[in-house]
Amino acid sequence: MTETLIRNAHTILTMDDGGAELTGADILLRDGVIAQIGTGLHTTGEVIDAATCVVTPGLVNTHHHLYQTLTRAVPGGQDALLFGWLQTLYPIWARFGPDEMFTSAQIGLAELALSGCTLSSDHLYLYPNGARLEDTIHAAAEVGLRFHPTRGAMSIGESDGGLPPDALVERESAILEDCIRVIDAFHDPSEGSMVRVGVAPCSPFSVSRELMRDAALLARDKGVMLHTHLAENDEDIAYSEAQFGCRPGQYAEELGWTGDDVWHAHCVKLDGQEIDLFAKSKTGVAHCPCSNCRLGSGIAPVRAMRDAGVPVGLGVDGSASNDAGSLIGEARQTMLLQRVSLGADAMSAREALRIATRGGAEVLGRHDCGQIAVGKRADIALWDISGIESAGSWDVAALLLAGPTRVRHLLIEGRQIVRDGQIVSFDLTAAIAKQTRLAQRLIERV
């Protein structure tokens, strides 16, 4: 039996069903689970003094492309819209291999951890030069994050009218076979699982109608979730209407891509009918505000989605289109964008934090995570409010309105991943040095 006691927290934002906020309370973690919440608790294990900390559930990242941390701020893609940006980056990504995938995932997951994230999905949709999904799974195990990788794919190359170069697409039969392989090898559906695998054709403009339909059938046969990009910008809508004769939401519904086992990334351009469809079917959305701003895609109708009952979580998206990986930063941006488009009362800091925690966990089907309640997983973020960012703050809403933006401590399954603001689960300094060498090699080759 292993125990950790988080003692005398300044404030605990539980994100439980009642939205309780506790002051001066303790949290006892035992064998990866929250065992008790109260005052005057005791343990024979480690004690973490939280007197100057706001304590939240670990944040949940519902959309990422971890491999892209090797291609931040690439010239030629810095000022492009989505399709032009992709066409700039595809030839660079075609030079990746297993080493690039592993190291880039390490760096991206460590960056997330420092911003309070305990559970991250990932959408890996290209596999050049022998790269495989497990390159990222092994990286997540080393960093210590709870992980939901998705086996993405592209099957329509330039010669068939698609966007990606032919060298980055795969045969659809091989895609489905590899989906089965990685699900059988790595997917763990049990409560407290550290790895669950999803099926994720890249987008409606990079795979066929048949693959979208077959992927949905396969995922439901295997009992795993489905993920893709949808309605990301005006180009995306125009492509759907021209190629499929309908809007993206209707296309998704026709192919079996709605339901509580599906979540779509971006959804910036959903209209009212599509929002109602997603609400009725409990189809989830990964909102990626910083990436949407960076690529000029627009402001997603998050307020309308939330009011209708659409499950919404947050995503940092890939570090080639963000270019940072701060989940607490995404929560702040979510709040600000809804306010700038709809008014200062459109979204509170507390609601944005709930989307970043409980909301993301529910989108990923992880009802064992996302809240501080007895019996839930011991995924906890501690934010020290004694520093300059919070000096003079009157309310815990300062966590988004002011800061800090980096956790003091982070525990996942009760294990400490960040201690005193530093990653302790692996040698981050060595990984950064390797990432720098790999990026320089790519620059020289391109």
MITOR-895019 format. One record per residue: residue in one letter; x, y, z of N, C-alpha, C in turn. Coordinates in pm, whole numbers, plus 50000, padded with zeros to 5 digits. Each point is the difference from the previous one (the first is absolute). Example, Ala and Ser with C-alpha at 12.3 -4.5 7.8 and 13.67 -1.06 7.14 Angstrom:
<nodes>
a513194943150780499115011950000500905012050000 s499655010549928500825011950006499235010950073 
</nodes>
This chain:
<nodes>
m500844988050000499165012050000500875012450000 t499725009449908500715012649995499015011450024 e500425009650083499135011350033500755013249985 t499255010349964500495013850002498895008750055 l500365009150090499025009250057500285014149951 i499045005949933500065014249964499305007450114 r500775007950075499505005250127499745015149996 n498855003950059499705014050027500055008749874 a499304995649898499995007549874499355013750018 h500585010049938499395013350002498574999349946 t499854993949882498684997849940500064987449914 i498944992150008499864988449912498795002449911 l500235000749869498925000749902499704985749958 t498964994050054499804985649984499494996149862 m499225008649936499314996849874499074987950017 d499554997650124499064989150022498605004349955 d499024991350021498665002849948499425012950055 g500365003350124499495012150061500905012149983 g501154998149937500945010949980500595005350130 a500214991150097500465004350132501395006249993 e500205010550080501305006250019500324999650149 l501134994050036500364997750140501215008350037 t500035004950123501175007350049500574992950121 g501334999650009500674993850113499784985150012 a499664993549891499694985750005501184991549954 d499904987150030501034990149964499434990249898 i500914994049922499624989349906500964988450024 l499464988350032500824988050019499934991449875 l501174997549941500114991649881500544986450041 r499344989549955500454986450037499924990949878 d501154994349963500064990349889499335005249874 g500315012649967499535005749874498605005750001 v499344999850117498615004450009499875010350112 i499045009249986499695009450107499214992550106 a500624998450119499414991750105499155008050097 q500445012350034499265008250095500195014749968 i498995008050033500095014649992499425005350130 g500755008450069499525005350126501055008550068 t499915001450131500995007650076500594991050108 g501245002850035500674992250103500294985749962 l500154997349870500314986449956501464996650030 h500294986950011501344995650034500474989249902 t501324998649988500604989649916501394996650053 t500444988149969501394996250026500865002249877 g499365004549891500725002649875500475014349989 e500265004449878500505013649977498905010250025 v500405011750054499075011050022500445011849913 i499055005649924500255011849918499255011750062 d500725010150042499385012050059499425008549888 a498705002250004499315007449893499415013150049 a500575005550107499425012050060499995011949905 t500935000449907500035011149904499574995649860 c499254989149992499654994549868498504999349976 v499625003549879498684996249948500164986149940 v499124991050040500084986149956498844997349905 t500314994749883498984996749901500174985549955 p498974994349940500244987449929501045002549891 g500724989649960500895001449887499225004249876 l500615008749919499355004549878500044988949895 v499065000349907499864989449899500115006049861 n500924994849920500245004749864499324990649901 t499035005049927499214991349912500435000049854 h501045007749967500474999849861501445004949992 h500864991949940501415003649984500554992249881 h501105005549944500834992649906501425001150056 l500364990850086501255001250075501235000549910 y499954993549886501174999949912500395013949953 q499075009450007500255013349945500885008850089 t500354995550121500895008250083501395001649938 l500284992349897501275001649926499905010549889 t498825005249978499835009549888499235012450046 r500495006450102499415012650045500545011449913 a499145009649973500415012449934500764997849870 v499544990749919500664997149872499735011349901 p501035005949939499795010449899499174994449884 g499155008249945499134995749891498654995550048 g499934995450126498714995950056499525009350109 q500805009950034499665008550113498785008849975 d499755003549876498925009449969498984994349901 a499924986649995499124993549903498714995350064 l498944999149920498784993450043500234984950002 l499014992750049500154985650026500584992249882 f499375000849883500434991549890501415003649954 g500315013049989501355004049962501034996350104 w499625001150126500884996050110500344985049990 l498984991849977500234985649986500944997049883 q499795006549888500834997249883501465004150023 t500245009850086501365003850035500664989550090 l499234994650094500564991050102500094985449957 y499114995649914500004985849962501384994949954 p500715007249911501304994749955501034999050113 i499895008450101500914999250114499654987850085 w498734998250028499574988650082500314986649932 a500075000149868500324987749928501404994950032 r500855008450060501364996050035500114994550142 f498904999650072500024994950137500184984850001 g500414994850114500074985750025499684997450146 p500204987750048499654996650139500675008950104 d501265003649979500715008250097499365013750014 e499645006049887499345013150003498644999150070 m499244989549971498694998450062500114998550152 f500934991850045500164997550144500445012650074 t501055006449952500555011550070499045011849997 s499375002249888499045011049989498834997850096 a499564987550013498924997050095500455002350144 q501224996150032500545002750134499935014950034 i500495008149910500055014450024498595005850011 g499134996149910498635005150002499254996250125 l500184987650047499314995550120500565006550126 a501325002250002500615007050114499495014450007 e499905006449884499485013649995498575000650053 l499194990249962498644999250050499984998250151 a500854991050050500034997450144500305012750079 l500955007849953500365012350070498875010249998 s499074998649906498845009049995498784993950068 g500204989350079498924994550080499254988349942 c500454994749887499274989249931500414986350053 t499014991750029500264986450046499534989349902 l499135003749907499464990649901500005006849865 s500634993649901500045005949867499634989849894 s499205004249906499834992349877501105004049902 d500144992649893500915003849891499454994449870 h500165007749893499504996049868501214998849907 l500464987849981501154997449912499484993749871 y500115007449890499364995749875500994997849886 l501315000550030500994996849895501124991750062 y500504990549921500934990050052501164997849903 p500815010349977501104998549905501174992250057 n500724993349914501314994250032499984990750122 g498944992050010499944990050107499425004950131 a499525012350007499375005050122498724992250028 r499694998150129498794992950040499365007050120 l498744997150024499295006550109500694997850134 e500574988250018500624997150129501235008350031 d500565006949900501095009450030499515010550099 t498765004649983499455010050092499524993650130 i499504988049994499544993050121501164997650096 h501154996049946501184997850085500485013250060 a499905010849924500395013150053499105004150116 a498694997849985499065003650107500264991950126 a500364987349983500314991750117501225005350074 e500995004849927501205005250063499725013250072 v499215008749939499675012750063499054997950118 g499064990649985499084996750108498605005449984 l499655005549882498655005149978499034988949966 r498765002050045498924991549953499765003649853 f499834989949913500125002449856498864993649923 h499495007449901498964995049909500445002549856 p500964992049950500455001749861498934995049904 t499955006049882499064995449897500794996649873 r499634988749941500654995549877499375007449883 g500645011049962499535007949888500444994149868 a499595006549890500344994849869499645010049892 m500754999349889499645007149877500114990049885 s499015000449910500004990249891499825006349862 i499725013149993499825006749870501125010049982 g500944996849911501135008749974499735009949889 e501045007749968499875010649899499564994749864 s500494988349964499674994649868498524996349989 d499324998450113498574996850001499145011950042 g500615011950002499255012050034500045003950145 g500804993150081500105003450141501105010150027 l500155004150125501035009750037501374993750027 p500084988750071501344994950036500754994249882 p501335000650004500794993549895499774984950002 d500114993849884499724985649990500864991750095 a501215004850031500914992450087499484998750142 l499045008450039499504999750138498664992950014 v499444994949892498734993050012500234984950006 e498994992950050500094985550017498834993249930 r500164987249972498894992149948498964998550111 e498735000849963498964999750102499924986650070 s500264989249931499994986950066501114999250104 a501175005849969501124999950095499685008850122 i499315011049977499615008850111499114992450098 l498994993349950499064992850087500704988550072 e500904993349931500754989150064500865005250115 d500635011649979500855005350107499165005450115 c498825005249972499105004050108499704988150091 i499694988749940499724987950078501234996150082 r501185000749938501244996250069500245008550125 v499915013249986500345008650114498914999550108 i498754998349961498944998550101500234987450080 d500244988949931500224987250069501235000450090 a501025007549957501265000150075499995009850117 f499285011349989500195010650098498735005250069 h498844997949943498795006050057499604993150130 d499805008050105499594994950130498715007250041 p498854993349992498735006750029499675001050148 s500834994550086499674999350142500045013750067 e499305001450112500065012350079501445002250047 g500455012549993501375003150039501044997049894 s499554996049882500924996749891500955011649970 m501254996649972500985010049959500065001849850 v499464990449922500015000949854498684994949943 r499345008549925498894995749916500275004549859 v499634992049904500305002849858498715003449927 g500075009949911498865003449916500324998349853 v498965000849916500144999149854499695013849942 a500905004949911499905014349965500485003349859 p499254996249895500345005249867500195015150007 c500985005249929500435013850024498895010249982 s499314999349886498985010149971499214995549878 p498815005649980499224996349881500685003349868 f501015009050000500675003449874501304992149979 s500304990250087501224992149980499764985050003 v498734995950016499664985749992498704998649922 s499704987949959498804997649922498774998550089 r498855001349937498734997450068499984985850057 e500544990749923500004986050041500844997850126 l501165006750006500854998350119499335006150123 m499355011449984499305006050113498944990450054 r499244994149910498944990850042500594987350062 d501034994449936500614987750052500695002250134 a500595011850017500655003350127498985000450114 a498835005749971498945000650103499534986050037 l499834991549900499584986350028501064992650081 l501265001749965501094993450070500075004850146 a499935013050019500115005550135498894994650089 r498804999249947498894995250084500104985150025 d500534992749905500234985850022501024997850111 k501005008950006501074998750100499695007550130 g498945007950001499665007450120500945011550032 v500505006849893500895011550020499355012449940 m500585011650032499435012649956500515004349863 l499265009449939500305005149866500335014950007 h500955004149916500435014050002500435004449860 t499715012549965500495005849875499895015250009 h500505006949896499815014449986498675002649929 l499335010850038498735002949934499715015050005 a499515005249887499505013849992500995010050058 e501274998749959501055008050063500025014449951 n499755002249870500005013849949499135000849875 d499995011649936499145001849883500404990949885 e501314997649984500474990849895499424986150022 d499984995850125499484986950037498524998849962 i499225010250029498584999949966499804999649849 a500775008249928499875000549854500354986549938 y501044993550052500404986749949498874990050022 s499425000050118498924990550030498805002149909 e499635012449980498845002849915500274996549854 a501255002349955500344997149861500154985049975 q500644992950092500304985949979498894990550044 f499295003850107499014990950058498575005049986 g499855012449957498675005549982499255002750130 c500745001850108499365002650128501015006550095 r499525004750113500885005750100500694988950080 p501105003250070500764989650072499194992350103 g499115006750072499224993050100499114989349939 q499365003349888499164990249931500824988449948 y501195003149945500904989549951500394990650114 a500335005750114500384991850115498854991050043 e498815005450005498844992150043499734988549903 e500105002749870499724989749900500964988250011 l501235002650044501024989650005500174993750138 g499115003250093500074994150133500945007050095 w500335012649969500975007450080499345009850096 t498924995850062499425007450111499704990250112 g499945005050122499744991550116500965003150113 d499744994450118500835003150115501364993149998 d500234991949896501324993949981500795007149889 v499585012049963500655007949894500325013850053 w501205005049967500255014250022500765005749880 h499615012249961500565006749884500845012050044 a501125002049932500865011450031499565012449923 h500065011350067499805013649948498525004049993 c499284995649896498575003149988499745015050007 v500915007749944499905014650002498775004849924 k499664993049893498955004849910498704991950008 l499764993450111498724993150016498865010249997 d498914996649931498825008750003499014995050105 g498885006650012499044996750104499464985849991 q499744995349878499494986349983501044989850042 e501275002649967501074990750037500224999950152 i499895011650062500115000650146498884991950064 d498785001349950498884992250054500234985049980 l500534996249884500314986049973501014994650101 f501055007550023501034995650094499454999450143 a499155009350034499425000150135499114987750021 k499134997249904499084988650012500754986750002 s501084999149923500744987449990501134999050101 k500245010950077501095000750098501374998249934 t500135005049879501285000049929500895010950057 g501254996450034500895009450065500775008949904 v500495011150054500805009649924501275003250077 a501134999949929501285004650055500235014249949 h499865009650089500155014249963501475003850013 c500575005649893501435003449995500175014949970 p499775008650097499915014349972501285006449948 c501164996550057501245006549956500344996249856 s499874987449966500254995649863499025006449903 n498745000950041499005006449913500365014549973 c500545006850101500465013949981501225000549909 r500964991450027501284999749926499774997949851 l499064991149965499724996849860498885008549941 g499495009450079498955008849948498704992949970 s499734989250073498834991949969498705006150051 g500085007850108498815006150056499804996350145 i498885004450056499664997650140498884989650005 a500274988750060499004989350008498825004450089 p498794995649968498815004050077499864992050129 v500985001350088500044992050122498825003250091 r499655012850011498865003750084498734993249952 a499765000349871498814993649944500054984950020 m501184994049981500144985650021499694996350144 r500605007150094499794997150142498545001850038 d499395010549953498605002650035499084989349943 a500364994549885499184989549939500234986350063 g501114998350072500314987350063501044991649928 v500755006149908501094992849932501154998050099 p500544987950014501184998050084501215007049936 v500665008850074501135007749948501204998550092 g501154996949940501285000050071500965009149927 l501215001250052501005008749939501134991849940 g500635005849895501174993849940501035010549966 v501274996550017501065009549961500284999349851 d499584989149934500304997349860501514998549983 g500454998349878501424997649976500845012450021 s501264997650037500905011250027500575006349875 a499534995849882500335007149878498915010149965 s498924999950076498905009249970499525007250125 n500845000450103499545006450124500885011850043 d501284999250024500904988749988500434995050138 a499235003450102500284995850136499124988150036 g500274994150117499194988750047499565002050143 s499455011850030499555003250135498504998550010 l499554990250077498564997750010499325010750086 i500695004850103499415010850079499875012649914 g500945001749905499905011149906498794998749909 e499664987749960498824997749916498735003450077 a499984997050130498825003250080499785015150005 r501085007350021499895014750002499545005349864 q500594994649894499625004749866498554996849968 t499524988550046498604996449981499095010550062 m500305003650123499225010250070500045013349925 l501195004249960500155013049936499305000749866 l500094989649920499385000349867498495000550009 q499404992750093498555000750015499585014050044 r500825006250085499695013550046500135010449889 v501074998849920500215010249898498944999049891 s499424988349981498974998649896498595002050052 l499794997350131498625000150052499785009250119 g501075005450058499845008850115500744994850122 a500275008950095500854996650114499404989650093 d498694997749992499374990050086499764986849928 a500614998249882499724988149919500594987450060 m501145001150071500604988250062500865004250118 s499784993550113500785002950120501284991850001 a500935004250085501234992350017499704986050054 r499044999050091499664987050057499424990649895 e499175005349910499454991349896501114995349906 a500915008849965501114995949912500854989350066 l500235001250131500764989750072499244986850005 r498695000750011499214987750000500084993149864 i499955007849892500164994249867501374993349987 a501035006350059501364994849990500244987450082 t499124997150095500184988550087498874989849980 r498915002250067498844990949991499504998849857 g499965011349927499514999749863500824991049911 g501335001550006500874991749917499924985350036 a499944997050130499904986050043498734993649945 e498895007450002498744994349950500044998249848 v500645009149929500134998549855500754987249966 l501034996950079500814987949975499424987450064 g498825001250057499384988350062500674995750128 r500735009350066500734996650122499265005650123 h498954993350038499215004550114500684996850132 d501154993149994500804997750119501005011350024 c500045009749912500955011150009499255013349995 g500775011050014499445013249976499365006950118 q499994993550118499425006450117500704994850126 i499945008050105500554996150129498834995350086 a499834986850003498924993850075500474986150042 v499504995350113500404986950050499684989349896 g500974991549972499854989249903500505003349861 k500255012849972500535003949869501524998450001 r500594999949881501454998049990500755011850061 a501164997050053500815010150070500855007849902 d499335007749915500645008849901499775014350047 i501035006250057499845012550073501065010149957 a499565012649980500925011049970499985010050115 l501195004150045500135009950106500675012449944 w499335011550013500445012649945500365009450114 d501275003850010500475008550108499615014549973 i499195005850089499525013649979500735010150090 s501194996250047500775009250084500985008449919 g500064997749869500955007249915499455012849943 i500795006249913499665013249948498744999849913 e499754988949929498844999749910498695002150077 s499924994650120498765000750076500025010650109 a501095007450012500105010050107498875010249989 g499285001850107498895009550001498684994249955 s499954987149970498764993949950498994998150113 w498745002149970498924998850098499264986749989 d500154992849889499144988549975500784989649920 v499624987350013500714989349929499815000949849 a499055008149953499885002249855501285005949944 a500855005250087501305005349957500854989649930 l499724987250025500774989649932499955001749849 l498845004449946499935003049857500165014849970 l499535008350089500055014449973501405005750017 a500824993550084501355005150026501074989249987 g499894989350072500994989349999500064993550137 p500924990750022501134996149915499574991349882 t500944998049906499754991749883500794987050002 r500734997950109500804987750013499724994050137 v499794986950005499674993650127501214999550092 r499704999950130501054997350097500214984950013 h498884992750014500064985450009498924994249909 l500274988149945499024992749919500094985350036 l498854994150033499954985850031499064993149903 i500424988549951499204992049908499964985850054 e498794995050024499844986950063500744999750135 g500035011650063500665001350130501505001249995 r500594999349880501465000949987500385014249961 q501055005250063500395013849975500825000949871 i499495007649904500635001949870500755013349997 v499425010150062500645013150015500135003050149 r501205003750041500275003750138500715013550001 d499425009550073500595013450008500285005949863 g499064998049909500085006049868500924993149902 q500524988150035500944992949913499504985849972 i500154995749876499694986149965500974990750074 v499474989850069500854990750074499894985649951 s499154997749903499774986249955501044995149900 f500695009249931501044996149904500955011849982 d501074997849924501035010349981499565009649889 l499315010550038499485009549902501135007749931 t501065003350073501105007549940500624992449884 a500204987050019500574991849893499044999049882 a498714999150029499014999049892499945012949919 i500105011550067500015012849928501225001049910 a501154995650049501225000349919499844991249876 k499404988350018499784991149885499005006249902 q498935006050053499025006649914500655011049917 t500895007550061500705010849929500854994549887 r500704988950027500834993849895499134994949885 l498884993650033499124994849895499415011449916 a499615010850064499445011349926501065006149908 q501235001250049501075005649917500294991149880 r499944986950021500224990849889498915001549894 l498755001850044498925002249905500205013049922 i500415010450069500245012849933501074998749892 e501074993050034501094998249904499574991749879 r499164989950023499574991349890498985006949910 v499185008550058498995007149921500625011749923 
</nodes>
